Amino acid sequence: MKMGADNRHWSAPTSVTARVELETVQPPLLQEDEPPPFSVIAGSETSPYLITCDHAGRELPRELGTLGLSRAELDGHIAWDIGAGGVARRLATELDAFLIMQPYSRLVIDCNRPLGAPSSIAQHSEYTVVPGNQRVSAPDAERRARSIFHPYHHRIRCELDRRATQGQPTIFIAMHSFTPTFMSVARPWHIGVLYNRDCRLGRIFLELLGRETALVVGDNEPYAASDQTDYGIVQYGERRGNPHVELEIRQDLIADDAGQTAWAELLARLFREASTRFPS
């Protein structure tokens, strides 16, 4: 399978005067020697699976420094979905899937939130205040979006458009992870299955996971999907009519290679069974 960053400085034509003026005045946030805003494993062109990992990394643009946070805070769950990228890579290998991962911390901009949502650029996370996000101006927020959010999602749309043109079906999988405790409350679930209005694949996956008797499975737990708190499954699942599911795996279960491999193998088996219930 091929892996690479399809482009570094993304741009698209626009007629919006304000955006043109912003691009003229403000230089790119990411420099040439910094990681690009996404990486892709192309998989097989005939595989129906498209996997995203919005919170795969914890990189910060050099210009933003540490956002006022310590190294320990930036290594922790507030900055990224621990283990999710490892599971996504292994699952993509199992399914020969198209995989796209976003390497920058969600504290820079959250690629699973609509732009303008209060949590798009989080001012705090659990008990932690993010000093560098307290007074982000509208132009600076747009600059973050243009450098990271827009190119990442543009690449996803390009792949979906290619599939639509070729009549290739898509099963959209959004991979995430969650903490064992939140706000001092323990979370009993091993995995959560998230969906919004379209529950076709979500319900099938809940059924299949329910057969795994050792697992505690959350039905829209520990989070409930919505238009305000999710982006990928709304835009690329619901609005395009693609079967889709968002998966949340508890981070202590996928903190090492063994856990990531075990979960990827389990999920691959279940996705193969689930896919038989949709027309090819």
C-alpha positions as a Markdown table, in Angstrom:
| # | Residue | x | y | z |
|---|---|---|---|---|
| 1 | Met | 0.0 | 0.0 | 0.0 |
| 2 | Lys | 1.1 | 3.5 | -0.7 |
| 3 | Met | 1.6 | 6.1 | 2.0 |
| 4 | Gly | 2.2 | 9.8 | 1.7 |
| 5 | Ala | 1.0 | 13.3 | 2.1 |
| 6 | Asp | -0.8 | 14.3 | -1.0 |
| 7 | Asn | 0.0 | 18.0 | -0.6 |
| 8 | Arg | 1.3 | 20.4 | 1.9 |
| 9 | His | -0.1 | 23.8 | 1.1 |
| 10 | Trp | -3.7 | 23.3 | 0.0 |
| 11 | Ser | -5.6 | 26.1 | -1.8 |
| 12 | Ala | -9.0 | 26.3 | -3.5 |
| 13 | Pro | -10.5 | 29.1 | -5.6 |
| 14 | Thr | -12.8 | 31.3 | -3.7 |
| 15 | Ser | -14.8 | 34.5 | -4.4 |
| 16 | Val | -15.1 | 35.5 | -0.8 |
| 17 | Thr | -13.3 | 38.8 | -0.5 |
| 18 | Ala | -12.6 | 38.5 | 3.2 |
| 19 | Arg | -10.8 | 35.2 | 2.7 |
| 20 | Val | -8.7 | 36.5 | -0.2 |
| 21 | Glu | -7.7 | 39.5 | 1.9 |
| 22 | Leu | -6.8 | 37.1 | 4.8 |
| 23 | Glu | -4.6 | 35.0 | 2.5 |
| 24 | Thr | -2.8 | 38.1 | 1.2 |
| 25 | Val | -2.1 | 39.4 | 4.7 |
| 26 | Gln | -1.3 | 36.3 | 6.6 |
| 27 | Pro | 1.5 | 33.8 | 5.7 |
| 28 | Pro | 0.9 | 30.0 | 6.0 |
| 29 | Leu | 0.8 | 28.6 | 9.5 |
| 30 | Leu | 2.8 | 25.5 | 8.6 |
| 31 | Gln | 6.3 | 25.8 | 7.3 |
| 32 | Glu | 7.9 | 23.6 | 4.6 |
| 33 | Asp | 9.8 | 21.5 | 7.2 |
| 34 | Glu | 6.7 | 20.8 | 9.4 |
| 35 | Pro | 4.5 | 17.7 | 9.0 |
| 36 | Pro | 1.7 | 18.1 | 6.3 |
| 37 | Pro | -1.9 | 18.2 | 7.6 |
| 38 | Phe | -2.7 | 14.6 | 6.6 |
| 39 | Ser | -1.2 | 11.3 | 5.6 |
| 40 | Val | -2.8 | 8.7 | 3.4 |
| 41 | Ile | -2.6 | 5.0 | 3.1 |
| 42 | Ala | -4.3 | 4.4 | -0.2 |
| 43 | Gly | -5.2 | 0.7 | 0.1 |
| 44 | Ser | -7.0 | -1.0 | -2.7 |
| 45 | Glu | -9.0 | 1.1 | -5.1 |
| 46 | Thr | -11.8 | -1.5 | -5.0 |
| 47 | Ser | -12.1 | -1.8 | -1.2 |
| 48 | Pro | -15.3 | -0.2 | 0.1 |
| 49 | Tyr | -13.8 | 0.9 | 3.4 |
| 50 | Leu | -12.7 | 4.5 | 4.0 |
| 51 | Ile | -11.2 | 5.0 | 7.5 |
| 52 | Thr | -10.5 | 8.4 | 9.1 |
| 53 | Cys | -8.6 | 9.2 | 12.2 |
| 54 | Asp | -9.2 | 12.9 | 13.0 |
| 55 | His | -7.1 | 12.9 | 16.2 |
| 56 | Ala | -4.2 | 10.6 | 15.3 |
| 57 | Gly | -1.4 | 12.9 | 16.4 |
| 58 | Arg | -0.4 | 15.6 | 18.8 |
| 59 | Glu | 1.8 | 17.8 | 16.6 |
| 60 | Leu | 1.7 | 21.5 | 17.1 |
| 61 | Pro | 2.6 | 24.1 | 14.5 |
| 62 | Arg | 6.0 | 25.6 | 15.5 |
| 63 | Glu | 4.5 | 29.1 | 15.5 |
| 64 | Leu | 1.9 | 28.2 | 18.2 |
| 65 | Gly | 4.6 | 27.0 | 20.6 |
| 66 | Thr | 3.1 | 24.7 | 23.3 |
| 67 | Leu | -0.2 | 26.6 | 23.6 |
| 68 | Gly | 1.0 | 27.3 | 27.2 |
| 69 | Leu | 0.8 | 23.6 | 28.1 |
| 70 | Ser | 3.3 | 21.3 | 29.7 |
| 71 | Arg | 4.9 | 18.4 | 27.9 |
| 72 | Ala | 2.9 | 16.0 | 30.1 |
| 73 | Glu | -0.3 | 17.7 | 29.2 |
| 74 | Leu | 0.5 | 17.6 | 25.5 |
| 75 | Asp | 1.3 | 13.9 | 25.7 |
| 76 | Gly | -2.0 | 13.2 | 27.4 |
| 77 | His | -5.5 | 12.5 | 26.1 |
| 78 | Ile | -6.5 | 16.2 | 25.9 |
| 79 | Ala | -4.2 | 16.6 | 22.9 |
| 80 | Trp | -5.0 | 13.4 | 20.9 |
| 81 | Asp | -6.8 | 10.1 | 20.8 |
| 82 | Ile | -4.3 | 7.8 | 22.3 |
| 83 | Gly | -4.0 | 4.5 | 20.4 |
| 84 | Ala | -6.6 | 5.3 | 17.8 |
| 85 | Gly | -4.0 | 5.9 | 15.0 |
| 86 | Gly | -2.4 | 2.5 | 15.7 |
| 87 | Val | -5.7 | 0.7 | 15.5 |
| 88 | Ala | -6.6 | 2.6 | 12.4 |
| 89 | Arg | -3.4 | 1.7 | 10.6 |
| 90 | Arg | -3.8 | -2.0 | 11.5 |
| 91 | Leu | -7.4 | -2.1 | 10.5 |
| 92 | Ala | -6.6 | -0.5 | 7.2 |
| 93 | Thr | -4.1 | -3.2 | 6.5 |
| 94 | Glu | -6.6 | -5.9 | 7.4 |
| 95 | Leu | -9.3 | -4.4 | 5.2 |
| 96 | Asp | -7.0 | -3.0 | 2.5 |
| 97 | Ala | -8.8 | 0.2 | 3.2 |
| 98 | Phe | -8.2 | 3.8 | 2.3 |
| 99 | Leu | -7.0 | 5.5 | 5.5 |
| 100 | Ile | -6.4 | 9.2 | 6.2 |
| 101 | Met | -5.0 | 10.4 | 9.4 |
| 102 | Gln | -4.6 | 14.0 | 10.8 |
| 103 | Pro | -1.3 | 14.4 | 12.8 |
| 104 | Tyr | -2.0 | 17.8 | 14.5 |
| 105 | Ser | -3.4 | 18.0 | 18.0 |
| 106 | Arg | -7.1 | 18.6 | 18.3 |
| 107 | Leu | -6.1 | 21.6 | 20.5 |
| 108 | Val | -4.9 | 23.4 | 17.4 |
| 109 | Ile | -8.2 | 22.8 | 15.7 |
| 110 | Asp | -10.6 | 19.9 | 16.0 |
| 111 | Cys | -11.2 | 18.2 | 12.7 |
| 112 | Asn | -14.2 | 16.4 | 14.1 |
| 113 | Arg | -16.1 | 19.6 | 14.9 |
| 114 | Pro | -17.9 | 22.0 | 12.6 |
| 115 | Leu | -16.0 | 25.2 | 12.2 |
| 116 | Gly | -17.4 | 27.8 | 14.6 |
| 117 | Ala | -18.6 | 25.3 | 17.1 |
| 118 | Pro | -17.4 | 26.2 | 20.7 |
| 119 | Ser | -15.2 | 23.1 | 20.8 |
| 120 | Ser | -13.6 | 23.7 | 17.4 |
| 121 | Ile | -10.7 | 25.4 | 19.1 |
| 122 | Ala | -11.1 | 24.3 | 22.7 |
| 123 | Gln | -10.4 | 26.8 | 25.5 |
| 124 | His | -10.3 | 24.0 | 28.1 |
| 125 | Ser | -10.4 | 20.2 | 28.2 |
| 126 | Glu | -11.6 | 18.3 | 31.2 |
| 127 | Tyr | -9.8 | 20.1 | 34.1 |
| 128 | Thr | -7.1 | 21.7 | 31.9 |
| 129 | Val | -7.3 | 25.3 | 30.6 |
| 130 | Val | -5.5 | 25.9 | 27.3 |
| 131 | Pro | -3.8 | 29.3 | 27.6 |
| 132 | Gly | -3.0 | 29.6 | 23.9 |
| 133 | Asn | -6.6 | 29.2 | 22.9 |
| 134 | Gln | -8.1 | 31.8 | 25.2 |
| 135 | Arg | -8.1 | 34.7 | 22.8 |
| 136 | Val | -7.9 | 33.3 | 19.3 |
| 137 | Ser | -9.1 | 36.0 | 16.8 |
| 138 | Ala | -11.4 | 35.1 | 13.9 |
| 139 | Pro | -8.5 | 35.6 | 11.4 |
| 140 | Asp | -6.2 | 33.3 | 13.5 |
| 141 | Ala | -9.0 | 30.7 | 13.7 |
| 142 | Glu | -9.4 | 30.8 | 10.0 |
| 143 | Arg | -5.7 | 30.5 | 9.5 |
| 144 | Arg | -5.6 | 27.3 | 11.6 |
| 145 | Ala | -8.6 | 26.0 | 9.6 |
| 146 | Arg | -7.0 | 26.8 | 6.3 |
| 147 | Ser | -3.7 | 25.1 | 7.2 |
| 148 | Ile | -5.1 | 21.9 | 8.8 |
| 149 | Phe | -8.9 | 21.5 | 8.7 |
| 150 | His | -9.6 | 22.4 | 5.1 |
| 151 | Pro | -6.8 | 20.4 | 3.4 |
| 152 | Tyr | -7.6 | 17.3 | 5.5 |
| 153 | His | -11.3 | 17.4 | 4.7 |
| 154 | His | -10.7 | 18.4 | 1.1 |
| 155 | Arg | -8.6 | 15.1 | 0.6 |
| 156 | Ile | -11.5 | 13.1 | 2.1 |
| 157 | Arg | -14.0 | 14.7 | -0.2 |
| 158 | Cys | -11.7 | 14.0 | -3.2 |
| 159 | Glu | -11.6 | 10.3 | -2.4 |
| 160 | Leu | -15.3 | 10.1 | -1.9 |
| 161 | Asp | -15.9 | 12.0 | -5.2 |
| 162 | Arg | -13.6 | 9.5 | -7.0 |
| 163 | Arg | -15.6 | 6.6 | -5.6 |
| 164 | Ala | -18.9 | 8.2 | -6.5 |
| 165 | Thr | -17.7 | 8.9 | -10.1 |
| 166 | Gln | -16.6 | 5.3 | -10.4 |
| 167 | Gly | -19.8 | 3.8 | -8.8 |
| 168 | Gln | -17.7 | 2.4 | -6.0 |
| 169 | Pro | -19.6 | 1.9 | -2.7 |
| 170 | Thr | -18.2 | 3.3 | 0.5 |
| 171 | Ile | -18.4 | 2.1 | 4.1 |
| 172 | Phe | -17.2 | 5.1 | 6.2 |
| 173 | Ile | -15.4 | 4.4 | 9.5 |
| 174 | Ala | -14.4 | 7.1 | 11.9 |
| 175 | Met | -11.8 | 5.9 | 14.5 |
| 176 | His | -11.5 | 7.5 | 17.9 |
| 177 | Ser | -10.6 | 6.6 | 21.5 |
| 178 | Phe | -11.7 | 7.7 | 24.9 |
| 179 | Thr | -10.3 | 7.9 | 28.4 |
| 180 | Pro | -11.1 | 5.3 | 31.2 |
| 181 | Thr | -12.3 | 8.1 | 33.4 |
| 182 | Phe | -13.6 | 11.6 | 32.7 |
| 183 | Met | -14.2 | 14.3 | 35.3 |
| 184 | Ser | -13.3 | 11.6 | 37.9 |
| 185 | Val | -16.1 | 9.3 | 36.7 |
| 186 | Ala | -15.2 | 5.8 | 35.6 |
| 187 | Arg | -16.3 | 4.7 | 32.2 |
| 188 | Pro | -17.2 | 1.0 | 32.1 |
| 189 | Trp | -17.4 | 0.5 | 28.3 |
| 190 | His | -14.7 | -1.2 | 26.3 |
| 191 | Ile | -16.0 | 0.3 | 23.0 |
| 192 | Gly | -18.6 | 2.7 | 22.0 |
| 193 | Val | -20.7 | 2.7 | 18.8 |
| 194 | Leu | -21.7 | 6.2 | 17.7 |
| 195 | Tyr | -24.3 | 7.3 | 15.1 |
| 196 | Asn | -26.7 | 10.1 | 14.6 |
| 197 | Arg | -29.8 | 10.0 | 12.4 |
| 198 | Asp | -28.7 | 7.1 | 10.2 |
| 199 | Cys | -28.2 | 4.1 | 12.4 |
| 200 | Arg | -28.0 | 1.3 | 9.7 |
| 201 | Leu | -24.4 | 0.3 | 10.3 |
| 202 | Gly | -24.4 | 1.4 | 13.9 |
| 203 | Arg | -27.2 | -1.1 | 14.8 |
| 204 | Ile | -25.5 | -3.9 | 12.9 |
| 205 | Phe | -22.3 | -3.3 | 14.7 |
| 206 | Leu | -24.0 | -3.1 | 18.1 |
| 207 | Glu | -25.5 | -6.5 | 17.3 |
| 208 | Leu | -22.2 | -8.0 | 16.3 |
| 209 | Leu | -20.3 | -6.6 | 19.2 |
| 210 | Gly | -23.0 | -7.9 | 21.5 |
| 211 | Arg | -22.0 | -11.4 | 20.6 |
| 212 | Glu | -18.5 | -10.7 | 22.1 |
| 213 | Thr | -19.6 | -11.6 | 25.6 |
| 214 | Ala | -16.5 | -10.3 | 27.3 |
| 215 | Leu | -17.1 | -6.8 | 26.1 |
| 216 | Val | -19.1 | -3.9 | 27.6 |
| 217 | Val | -20.4 | -2.0 | 24.6 |
| 218 | Gly | -21.7 | 1.5 | 24.6 |
| 219 | Asp | -24.7 | 2.5 | 22.4 |
| 220 | Asn | -23.9 | 6.2 | 21.7 |
| 221 | Glu | -21.7 | 6.0 | 24.8 |
| 222 | Pro | -19.5 | 7.5 | 26.2 |
| 223 | Tyr | -20.6 | 10.2 | 23.7 |
| 224 | Ala | -23.7 | 10.8 | 21.7 |
| 225 | Ala | -23.2 | 11.9 | 18.1 |
| 226 | Ser | -24.8 | 15.1 | 16.9 |
| 227 | Asp | -24.4 | 17.8 | 14.3 |
| 228 | Gln | -22.7 | 20.1 | 16.9 |
| 229 | Thr | -20.2 | 17.6 | 18.2 |
| 230 | Asp | -19.3 | 15.5 | 15.1 |
| 231 | Tyr | -18.3 | 16.3 | 11.6 |
| 232 | Gly | -17.1 | 13.2 | 9.7 |
| 233 | Ile | -20.1 | 10.9 | 10.0 |
| 234 | Val | -22.5 | 13.8 | 9.4 |
| 235 | Gln | -20.8 | 15.1 | 6.3 |
| 236 | Tyr | -19.5 | 11.9 | 4.8 |
| 237 | Gly | -21.9 | 9.4 | 6.1 |
| 238 | Glu | -25.4 | 10.9 | 6.5 |
| 239 | Arg | -25.2 | 13.6 | 3.8 |
| 240 | Arg | -23.7 | 11.3 | 1.2 |
| 241 | Gly | -25.9 | 8.3 | 2.0 |
| 242 | Asn | -22.9 | 6.1 | 2.9 |
| 243 | Pro | -23.2 | 3.4 | 5.6 |
| 244 | His | -21.1 | 4.7 | 8.5 |
| 245 | Val | -20.1 | 4.3 | 12.1 |
| 246 | Glu | -17.9 | 6.2 | 14.6 |
| 247 | Leu | -16.0 | 3.9 | 16.9 |
| 248 | Glu | -14.6 | 4.9 | 20.3 |
| 249 | Ile | -12.2 | 2.4 | 22.0 |
| 250 | Arg | -11.1 | 2.9 | 25.6 |
| 251 | Gln | -7.5 | 4.0 | 25.6 |
| 252 | Asp | -6.1 | 1.7 | 28.2 |
| 253 | Leu | -7.1 | -1.2 | 25.9 |
| 254 | Ile | -5.1 | 0.1 | 22.9 |
| 255 | Ala | -2.1 | 1.8 | 24.6 |
| 256 | Asp | 0.4 | -0.8 | 23.2 |
| 257 | Asp | 1.0 | -2.7 | 20.0 |
| 258 | Ala | -0.7 | -5.9 | 21.3 |
| 259 | Gly | -3.9 | -4.2 | 22.2 |
| 260 | Gln | -4.0 | -2.3 | 18.9 |
| 261 | Thr | -3.5 | -5.4 | 16.9 |
| 262 | Ala | -6.1 | -7.4 | 18.8 |
| 263 | Trp | -8.7 | -4.7 | 18.4 |
| 264 | Ala | -7.9 | -4.2 | 14.7 |
| 265 | Glu | -8.3 | -8.0 | 14.0 |
| 266 | Leu | -11.6 | -8.1 | 15.9 |
| 267 | Leu | -13.0 | -5.1 | 14.1 |
| 268 | Ala | -11.9 | -6.3 | 10.7 |
| 269 | Arg | -13.7 | -9.6 | 11.3 |
| 270 | Leu | -16.9 | -7.7 | 12.3 |
| 271 | Phe | -16.7 | -5.2 | 9.4 |
| 272 | Arg | -16.4 | -8.1 | 6.9 |
| 273 | Glu | -19.6 | -9.6 | 8.3 |
| 274 | Ala | -21.4 | -6.3 | 8.5 |
| 275 | Ser | -20.5 | -5.4 | 4.9 |
| 276 | Thr | -22.4 | -8.4 | 3.7 |
| 277 | Arg | -25.6 | -6.7 | 4.8 |
| 278 | Phe | -25.2 | -3.9 | 2.3 |
| 279 | Pro | -25.5 | -4.1 | -1.5 |
| 280 | Ser | -22.2 | -4.1 | -3.3 |
